[in-house]
């Protein structure tokens, strides 16, 4: 008996309708992937009204940050920044900054942070180190791990136990206008 091909195999078949593509998680599970065998894909849930905006041809609404969040600069750990910083609402230093700072309202230096340069600001909280010229029109707070050296001018000064302040230090003229900070004895500080 001669091998004759099956007549059904020679006829062109009708194209199969294509359905939606199989999600990658289901395809991996179907292929027997052990990592994805028990996983099911999580559908993306649109925000309220987003489907309507997309259907009408509008882009989704992206929330805008608050004004003070827009002007915040964070220099992260192990990052070094050199130059000038202007028009910054809040500067957070976790790494190293060598800069002149102007038109900024607040500065916060983390324990691992180091700032060298010149700054004229409203308020400062120092947990790390500051070296240079620092003018704080309102409140300068040096935490127990903080160290400030150089030329320092301040409206109000608060230094926690362990904090260090060295150099040319003077209260700003007009500092008397601000109420005097109250003195609080810490436990263990009281001596009869």
C-alpha positions, -999 to +999 in steps of 0.1 A: +000+000+000+014+033-010+015+062+014-010+087+002-013+120+020-045+127+038-066+149+016-076+171+046-040+181+051-036+193+015-065+217+016-058+252+029-077+257+061-097+288+070-078+314+090-084+310+127-099+341+144-074+357+168-086+362+203-070+385+229-034+378+235-026+355+264-012+375+293+024+366+301+015+351+335-010+327+320+014+318+291+041+310+316+017+290+337+005+271+306+041+264+297+047+249+332+068+276+347+071+268+384+074+305+394+042+315+377+022+283+380+001+295+410+002+332+401-027+350+385-023+384+368-037+414+387-058+436+364-051+473+364-079+492+380-084+526+364-090+556+386-126+568+388-135+586+356-103+576+339-120+553+314-145+580+305-116+605+300-098+580+278-129+572+258-135+609+252-099+614+241-086+631+272-053+623+289-055+610+325-053+636+351-019+636+369-020+651+404+003+682+408+026+684+438+020+711+464+040+743+459+066+735+487+071+700+473+079+714+439+107+735+453+123+708+475+158+695+467+170+663+483+207+653+480+207+616+489+233+595+506+265+590+487+257+618+463+279+649+460+267+682+447+288+713+439+278+747+427+250+772+435+215+764+447+188+791+442+151+794+447+147+763+468+120+761+494+136+733+513+170+716+510+176+682+525+212+671+527+219+634+532+251+633+511+277+660+505+270+696+493+296+722+485+275+752+474+263+787+479+227+787+489+204+817+482+167+824+481+160+793+501+137+790+532+148+759+551+178+735+553+179+702+569+212+683+572+208+646+581+233+628+604+254+615+575+251+648+556+278+674+551+274+709+538+302+733+530+296+768+517+275+799+523+238+800+532+213+827+542+180+811+551+150+813+574+154+781+594+179+753+598+180+719+615+215+704+617+219+667+626+251+663+605+279+689+598+278+724+584+311+742+576+312+778+563+291+809+566+256+804+579+230+831+584+197+819+599+171+847+602+148+827+625+156+795+642+189+775+641+185+741+657+216+719+662+206+684+672+228+662+695+247+647+665+251+681+648+282+702+644+284+737+630+317+755+624+324+789+608+307+822+608+272+818+622+245+845+626+211+835+640+178+849+652+171+821+677+195+793+687+188+759+702+216+734+708+207+699+720+230+680+744+259+668+724+255+694+696+286+714+687+289+751+676+323+767+670+336+798+652+324+834+650+289+832+665+266+861+669+229+868+674+214+888+646+202+924+652+165+922+659+167+888+675+153+904+706+120+908+687+115+870+689+103+855+721+131+839+741+131+801+739+121+784+771+146+763+789+137+727+796+158+706+819+163+671+805+163+641+829+197+638+845+205+675+839+192+686+873+219+691+899+209+704+934 
